[in-house]
Amino acid sequence: MLIILCHDNISFAILYTRRAMVGCKNPSARGLAGEKLGKRLSEKDCNLQVMSGDTDFMLETLTELDCPTCPYGIGTR
């Protein structure tokens, strides 16, 4: 469940959405997220799901692929 927090008029939901959209651009992250969902995700399908408010699936995947030295902090599996 995504908890929306506000601090100094900045909604963290916007930040979560932006980060999830970056994950949708990455083939490795998109592939792993698709495996968890049981379907093949195109970049378009992934973006549509994120923009509909479902960011958790991608944020959880990005946590698994966390790599501080990789581009955009996303490693490969």
N, CA, C and O atoms as a printed pandas DataFrame, in Angstrom:
     atom_number atom_name residue_name chain_id  residue_number  x_coord  y_coord  z_coord
0              1         N          MET        A               1    0.837   -1.175    0.000
1              2        CA          MET        A               1    0.000    0.000    0.000
2              3         C          MET        A               1    0.879    1.235    0.000
3              4         O          MET        A               1    1.826    1.329    0.781
4              5         N          LEU        A               2    0.578    2.158   -0.850
5              6        CA          LEU        A               2    1.341    3.392   -0.969
6              7         C          LEU        A               2    0.804    4.416    0.008
7              8         O          LEU        A               2   -0.390    4.713    0.015
8              9         N          ILE        A               3    1.682    4.949    0.825
9             10        CA          ILE        A               3    1.288    5.982    1.768
10            11         C          ILE        A               3    1.724    7.321    1.187
11            12         O          ILE        A               3    2.894    7.514    0.855
12            13         N          ILE        A               4    0.789    8.229    1.070
13            14        CA          ILE        A               4    1.099    9.540    0.516
14            15         C          ILE        A               4    1.417   10.485    1.665
15            16         O          ILE        A               4    0.595   10.705    2.555
16            17         N          LEU        A               5    2.609   11.031    1.631
17            18        CA          LEU        A               5    3.061   11.962    2.648
18            19         C          LEU        A               5    3.286   13.327    2.016
19            20         O          LEU        A               5    3.689   13.423    0.857
20            21         N          CYS        A               6    3.032   14.352    2.756
21            22        CA          CYS        A               6    3.272   15.698    2.254
22            23         C          CYS        A               6    4.237   16.402    3.187
23            24         O          CYS        A               6    4.110   16.320    4.409
24            25         N          HIS        A               7    5.193   17.085    2.609
25            26        CA          HIS        A               7    6.176   17.827    3.370
26            27         C          HIS        A               7    6.518   19.069    2.568
27            28         O          HIS        A               7    6.956   18.975    1.421
28            29         N          ASP        A               8    6.324   20.200    3.156
29            30        CA          ASP        A               8    6.603   21.465    2.477
30            31         C          ASP        A               8    5.903   21.552    1.127
31            32         O          ASP        A               8    6.496   21.990    0.141
32            33         N          ASN        A               9    4.650   21.137    1.087
33            34        CA          ASN        A               9    3.805   21.211   -0.112
34            35         C          ASN        A               9    4.305   20.354   -1.267
35            36         O          ASN        A               9    3.910   20.585   -2.410
36            37         N          ILE        A              10    5.160   19.376   -1.005
37            38        CA          ILE        A              10    5.625   18.462   -2.046
38            39         C          ILE        A              10    4.970   17.112   -1.793
39            40         O          ILE        A              10    5.136   16.530   -0.721
40            41         N          SER        A              11    4.244   16.624   -2.754
41            42        CA          SER        A              11    3.600   15.328   -2.609
42            43         C          SER        A              11    4.567   14.230   -3.025
43            44         O          SER        A              11    5.085   14.238   -4.141
44            45         N          PHE        A              12    4.804   13.296   -2.132
45            46        CA          PHE        A              12    5.706   12.208   -2.450
46            47         C          PHE        A              12    5.104   11.276   -3.500
47            48         O          PHE        A              12    5.838   10.536   -4.156
48            49         N          ALA        A              13    3.789   11.299   -3.667
49            50        CA          ALA        A              13    3.161   10.484   -4.701
50            51         C          ALA        A              13    3.705   10.858   -6.074
51            52         O          ALA        A              13    3.888    9.990   -6.927
52            53         N          ILE        A              14    3.961   12.131   -6.289
53            54        CA          ILE        A              14    4.533   12.587   -7.563
54            55         C          ILE        A              14    5.940   12.021   -7.730
55            56         O          ILE        A              14    6.319   11.599   -8.822
56            57         N          LEU        A              15    6.701   12.012   -6.658
57            58        CA          LEU        A              15    8.057   11.466   -6.723
58            59         C          LEU        A              15    8.034    9.966   -6.985
59            60         O          LEU        A              15    8.853    9.459   -7.752
60            61         N          TYR        A              16    7.105    9.253   -6.358
61            62        CA          TYR        A              16    6.983    7.818   -6.583
62            63         C          TYR        A              16    6.605    7.532   -8.033
63            64         O          TYR        A              16    7.132    6.609   -8.654
64            65         N          THR        A              17    5.697    8.325   -8.556
65            66        CA          THR        A              17    5.269    8.141   -9.944
66            67         C          THR        A              17    6.423    8.385  -10.897
67            68         O          THR        A              17    6.618    7.623  -11.844
68            69         N          ARG        A              18    7.181    9.429  -10.660
69            70        CA          ARG        A              18    8.326    9.736  -11.528
70            71         C          ARG        A              18    9.346    8.607  -11.502
71            72         O          ARG        A              18    9.859    8.209  -12.548
72            73         N          ARG        A              19    9.644    8.088  -10.314
73            74        CA          ARG        A              19   10.615    6.992  -10.199
74            75         C          ARG        A              19   10.102    5.734  -10.895
75            76         O          ARG        A              19   10.867    5.040  -11.566
76            77         N          ALA        A              20    8.820    5.439  -10.740
77            78        CA          ALA        A              20    8.249    4.264  -11.397
78            79         C          ALA        A              20    8.290    4.416  -12.916
79            80         O          ALA        A              20    8.505    3.433  -13.625
80            81         N          MET        A              21    8.088    5.622  -13.422
81            82        CA          MET        A              21    8.148    5.869  -14.866
82            83         C          MET        A              21    9.561    5.622  -15.394
83            84         O          MET        A              21    9.728    5.110  -16.501
84            85         N          VAL        A              22   10.570    5.981  -14.615
85            86        CA          VAL        A              22   11.952    5.687  -15.008
86            87         C          VAL        A              22   12.146    4.178  -15.103
87            88         O          VAL        A              22   12.810    3.691  -16.018
88            89         N          GLY        A              23   11.568    3.439  -14.163
89            90        CA          GLY        A              23   11.650    1.979  -14.207
90            91         C          GLY        A              23   10.994    1.398  -15.444
91            92         O          GLY        A              23   11.463    0.395  -15.981
92            93         N          CYS        A              24    9.916    2.016  -15.902
93            94        CA          CYS        A              24    9.229    1.532  -17.104
94            95         C          CYS        A              24   10.098    1.671  -18.352
95            96         O          CYS        A              24    9.905    0.937  -19.320
96            97         N          LYS        A              25   11.032    2.585  -18.342
97            98        CA          LYS        A              25   11.930    2.770  -19.492
98            99         C          LYS        A              25   13.038    1.715  -19.529
99           100         O          LYS        A              25   13.659    1.500  -20.570
100          101         N          ASN        A              26   13.285    1.058  -18.389
101          102        CA          ASN        A              26   14.370    0.086  -18.284
102          103         C          ASN        A              26   13.853   -1.317  -18.608
103          104         O          ASN        A              26   12.967   -1.820  -17.918
104          105         N          PRO        A              27   14.400   -1.957  -19.659
105          106        CA          PRO        A              27   13.916   -3.285  -20.061
106          107         C          PRO        A              27   14.055   -4.346  -18.967
107          108         O          PRO        A              27   13.185   -5.205  -18.830
108          109         N          SER        A              28   15.128   -4.296  -18.196
109          110        CA          SER        A              28   15.331   -5.290  -17.147
110          111         C          SER        A              28   14.286   -5.137  -16.041
111          112         O          SER        A              28   13.712   -6.125  -15.583
112          113         N          ALA        A              29   14.047   -3.910  -15.619
113          114        CA          ALA        A              29   13.050   -3.652  -14.574
114          115         C          ALA        A              29   11.648   -4.000  -15.076
115          116         O          ALA        A              29   10.849   -4.596  -14.353
116          117         N          ARG        A              30   11.365   -3.626  -16.309
117          118        CA          ARG        A              30   10.056   -3.905  -16.892
118          119         C          ARG        A              30    9.830   -5.408  -17.021
119          120         O          ARG        A              30    8.727   -5.897  -16.779
120          121         N          GLY        A              31   10.876   -6.141  -17.404
121          122        CA          GLY        A              31   10.766   -7.593  -17.539
122          123         C          GLY        A              31   10.505   -8.276  -16.208
123          124         O          GLY        A              31    9.655   -9.163  -16.118
124          125         N          LEU        A              32   11.230   -7.869  -15.179
125          126        CA          LEU        A              32   11.040   -8.465  -13.860
126          127         C          LEU        A              32    9.660   -8.109  -13.298
127          128         O          LEU        A              32    8.995   -8.957  -12.704
128          129         N          ALA        A              33    9.239   -6.884  -13.480
129          130        CA          ALA        A              33    7.901   -6.473  -13.016
130          131         C          ALA        A              33    6.822   -7.257  -13.753
131          132         O          ALA        A              33    5.826   -7.659  -13.152
132          133         N          GLY        A              34    7.014   -7.474  -15.041
133          134        CA          GLY        A              34    6.057   -8.246  -15.820
134          135         C          GLY        A              34    5.967   -9.685  -15.359
135          136         O          GLY        A              34    4.879  -10.260  -15.321
136          137         N          GLU        A              35    7.111  -10.279  -15.005
137          138        CA          GLU        A              35    7.116  -11.647  -14.480
138          139         C          GLU        A              35    6.301  -11.733  -13.197
139          140         O          GLU        A              35    5.551  -12.688  -12.995
140          141         N          LYS        A              36    6.448  -10.741  -12.336
141          142        CA          LYS        A              36    5.698  -10.739  -11.081
142          143         C          LYS        A              36    4.197  -10.599  -11.328
143          144         O          LYS        A              36    3.383  -11.176  -10.608
144          145         N          LEU        A              37    3.844   -9.829  -12.351
145          146        CA          LEU        A              37    2.433   -9.626  -12.669
146          147         C          LEU        A              37    1.864  -10.750  -13.526
147          148         O          LEU        A              37    0.650  -10.847  -13.705
148          149         N          GLY        A              38    2.740  -11.598  -14.053
149          150        CA          GLY        A              38    2.298  -12.710  -14.884
150          151         C          GLY        A              38    1.952  -12.323  -16.307
151          152         O          GLY        A              38    1.151  -12.990  -16.961
152          153         N          LYS        A              39    2.554  -11.247  -16.787
153          154        CA          LYS        A              39    2.316  -10.829  -18.164
154          155         C          LYS        A              39    3.530  -10.080  -18.689
155          156         O          LYS        A              39    4.373   -9.610  -17.926
156          157         N          ARG        A              40    3.597   -9.984  -20.001
157          158        CA          ARG        A              40    4.691   -9.245  -20.642
158          159         C          ARG        A              40    4.282   -7.783  -20.708
159          160         O          ARG        A              40    3.227   -7.454  -21.250
160          161         N          LEU        A              41    5.112   -6.907  -20.158
161          162        CA          LEU        A              41    4.801   -5.483  -20.125
162          163         C          LEU        A              41    5.572   -4.736  -21.199
163          164         O          LEU        A              41    6.802   -4.789  -21.236
164          165         N          SER        A              42    4.866   -4.049  -22.061
165          166        CA          SER        A              42    5.529   -3.126  -22.972
166          167         C          SER        A              42    5.747   -1.832  -22.192
167          168         O          SER        A              42    5.158   -1.634  -21.130
168          169         N          GLU        A              43    6.591   -0.960  -22.721
169          170        CA          GLU        A              43    6.820    0.321  -22.047
170          171         C          GLU        A              43    5.508    1.104  -21.935
171          172         O          GLU        A              43    5.237    1.743  -20.919
172          173         N          LYS        A              44    4.710    1.042  -22.987
173          174        CA          LYS        A              44    3.422    1.747  -22.984
174          175         C          LYS        A              44    2.491    1.195  -21.907
175          176         O          LYS        A              44    1.896    1.960  -21.149
176          177         N          ASP        A              45    2.364   -0.136  -21.836
177          178        CA          ASP        A              45    1.492   -0.751  -20.832
178          179         C          ASP        A              45    1.962   -0.425  -19.417
179          180         O          ASP        A              45    1.156   -0.153  -18.527
180          181         N          CYS        A              46    3.266   -0.458  -19.230
181          182        CA          CYS        A              46    3.849   -0.142  -17.926
182          183         C          CYS        A              46    3.523    1.304  -17.550
183          184         O          CYS        A              46    3.089    1.574  -16.430
184          185         N          ASN        A              47    3.733    2.225  -18.480
185          186        CA          ASN        A              47    3.451    3.642  -18.215
186          187         C          ASN        A              47    1.978    3.865  -17.901
187          188         O          ASN        A              47    1.642    4.636  -17.002
188          189         N          LEU        A              48    1.100    3.195  -18.638
189          190        CA          LEU        A              48   -0.333    3.344  -18.392
190          191         C          LEU        A              48   -0.713    2.854  -17.001
191          192         O          LEU        A              48   -1.538    3.467  -16.324
192          193         N          GLN        A              49   -0.110    1.750  -16.580
193          194        CA          GLN        A              49   -0.403    1.213  -15.256
194          195         C          GLN        A              49    0.097    2.172  -14.170
195          196         O          GLN        A              49   -0.592    2.400  -13.176
196          197         N          VAL        A              50    1.291    2.730  -14.362
197          198        CA          VAL        A              50    1.837    3.681  -13.391
198          199         C          VAL        A              50    0.979    4.948  -13.345
199          200         O          VAL        A              50    0.670    5.450  -12.265
200          201         N          MET        A              51    0.600    5.457  -14.503
201          202        CA          MET        A              51   -0.184    6.688  -14.550
202          203         C          MET        A              51   -1.601    6.487  -13.997
203          204         O          MET        A              51   -2.257    7.456  -13.613
204          205         N          SER        A              52   -2.068    5.254  -13.955
205          206        CA          SER        A              52   -3.384    4.993  -13.363
206          207         C          SER        A              52   -3.309    4.966  -11.836
207          208         O          SER        A              52   -4.331    4.840  -11.162
208          209         N          GLY        A              53   -2.098    5.086  -11.297
209          210        CA          GLY        A              53   -1.931    5.159   -9.844
210          211         C          GLY        A              53   -1.269    3.952   -9.217
211          212         O          GLY        A              53   -0.999    3.955   -8.016
212          213         N          ASP        A              54   -1.000    2.917   -9.999
213          214        CA          ASP        A              54   -0.370    1.707   -9.468
214          215         C          ASP        A              54    1.143    1.804   -9.655
215          216         O          ASP        A              54    1.668    1.421  -10.701
216          217         N          THR        A              55    1.838    2.314   -8.647
217          218        CA          THR        A              55    3.295    2.441   -8.733
218          219         C          THR        A              55    4.014    1.348   -7.945
219          220         O          THR        A              55    5.202    1.107   -8.157
220          221         N          ASP        A              56    3.295    0.688   -7.037
221          222        CA          ASP        A              56    3.927   -0.274   -6.137
222          223         C          ASP        A              56    4.651   -1.398   -6.864
223          224         O          ASP        A              56    5.746   -1.789   -6.458
224          225         N          PHE        A              57    4.055   -1.928   -7.938
225          226        CA          PHE        A              57    4.669   -3.056   -8.639
226          227         C          PHE        A              57    6.058   -2.690   -9.161
227          228         O          PHE        A              57    6.973   -3.512   -9.109
228          229         N          MET        A              58    6.221   -1.481   -9.656
229          230        CA          MET        A              58    7.508   -1.066  -10.206
230          231         C          MET        A              58    8.472   -0.639   -9.107
231          232         O          MET        A              58    9.664   -0.935   -9.189
232          233         N          LEU        A              59    7.990    0.042   -8.094
233          234        CA          LEU        A              59    8.871    0.463   -7.008
234          235         C          LEU        A              59    9.452   -0.738   -6.270
235          236         O          LEU        A              59   10.612   -0.710   -5.861
236          237         N          GLU        A              60    8.656   -1.794   -6.096
237          238        CA          GLU        A              60    9.157   -3.022   -5.472
238          239         C          GLU        A              60   10.214   -3.684   -6.354
239          240         O          GLU        A              60   11.212   -4.199   -5.851
240          241         N          THR        A              61    9.995   -3.668   -7.657
241          242        CA          THR        A              61   10.965   -4.237   -8.589
242          243         C          THR        A              61   12.261   -3.438   -8.566
243          244         O          THR        A              61   13.348   -4.016   -8.570
244          245         N          LEU        A              62   12.155   -2.122   -8.544
245          246        CA          LEU        A              62   13.346   -1.275   -8.514
246          247         C          LEU        A              62   14.133   -1.477   -7.229
247          248         O          LEU        A              62   15.360   -1.378   -7.231
248          249         N          THR        A              63   13.444   -1.758   -6.139
249          250        CA          THR        A              63   14.128   -2.042   -4.879
250          251         C          THR        A              63   14.966   -3.314   -5.012
251          252         O          THR        A              63   16.085   -3.380   -4.504
252          253         N          GLU        A              64   14.423   -4.316   -5.692
253          254        CA          GLU        A              64   15.169   -5.561   -5.908
254          255         C          GLU        A              64   16.384   -5.353   -6.800
255          256         O          GLU        A              64   17.410   -6.005   -6.609
256          257         N          LEU        A              65   16.281   -4.455   -7.767
257          258        CA          LEU        A              65   17.363   -4.219   -8.718
258          259         C          LEU        A              65   18.259   -3.051   -8.306
259          260         O          LEU        A              65   19.028   -2.546   -9.123
260          261         N          ASP        A              66   18.169   -2.625   -7.059
261          262        CA          ASP        A              66   18.926   -1.470   -6.577
262          263         C          ASP        A              66   20.426   -1.650   -6.817
263          264         O          ASP        A              66   21.012   -2.660   -6.427
264          265         N          CYS        A              67   21.031   -0.665   -7.458
265          266        CA          CYS        A              67   22.463   -0.687   -7.769
266          267         C          CYS        A              67   22.965    0.762   -7.789
267          268         O          CYS        A              67   22.829    1.444   -8.805
268          269         N          PRO        A              68   23.537    1.236   -6.687
269          270        CA          PRO        A              68   23.947    2.634   -6.606
270          271         C          PRO        A              68   24.950    3.083   -7.665
271          272         O          PRO        A              68   25.006    4.266   -7.999
272          273         N          THR        A              69   25.738    2.155   -8.195
273          274        CA          THR        A              69   26.753    2.535   -9.186
274          275         C          THR        A              69   26.280    2.381  -10.627
275          276         O          THR        A              69   27.016    2.710  -11.557
276          277         N          CYS        A              70   25.060    1.884  -10.821
277          278        CA          CYS        A              70   24.509    1.681  -12.167
278          279         C          CYS        A              70   23.778    2.934  -12.640
279          280         O          CYS        A              70   23.359    3.752  -11.821
280          281         N          PRO        A              71   23.622    3.092  -13.966
281          282        CA          PRO        A              71   22.858    4.225  -14.463
282          283         C          PRO        A              71   21.438    4.232  -13.892
283          284         O          PRO        A              71   20.759    3.205  -13.897
284          285         N          TYR        A              72   21.001    5.368  -13.412
285          286        CA          TYR        A              72   19.684    5.561  -12.789
286          287         C          TYR        A              72   19.481    4.688  -11.566
287          288         O          TYR        A              72   18.361    4.582  -11.066
288          289         N          GLY        A              73   20.541    4.058  -11.073
289          290        CA          GLY        A              73   20.458    3.226   -9.872
290          291         C          GLY        A              73   19.762    1.895  -10.094
291          292         O          GLY        A              73   19.345    1.244   -9.137
292          293         N          ILE        A              74   19.632    1.484  -11.358
293          294        CA          ILE        A              74   18.926    0.245  -11.692
294          295         C          ILE        A              74   19.920   -0.774  -12.236
295          296         O          ILE        A              74   20.549   -0.547  -13.270
296          297         N          GLY        A              75   20.059   -1.899  -11.535
297          298        CA          GLY        A              75   20.950   -2.948  -11.987
298          299         C          GLY        A              75   20.242   -3.913  -12.924
299          300         O          GLY        A              75   19.092   -3.700  -13.308
300          301         N          THR        A              76   20.937   -4.961  -13.280
301          302        CA          THR        A              76   20.349   -6.012  -14.123
302          303         C          THR        A              76   20.267   -7.279  -13.294
303          304         O          THR        A              76   20.919   -7.407  -12.258
304          305         N          ARG        A              77   19.469   -8.198  -13.760
305          306        CA          ARG        A              77   19.349   -9.457  -13.015
306          307         C          ARG        A              77   20.135  -10.532  -13.677
307          308         O          ARG        A              77   20.158  -11.665  -13.197
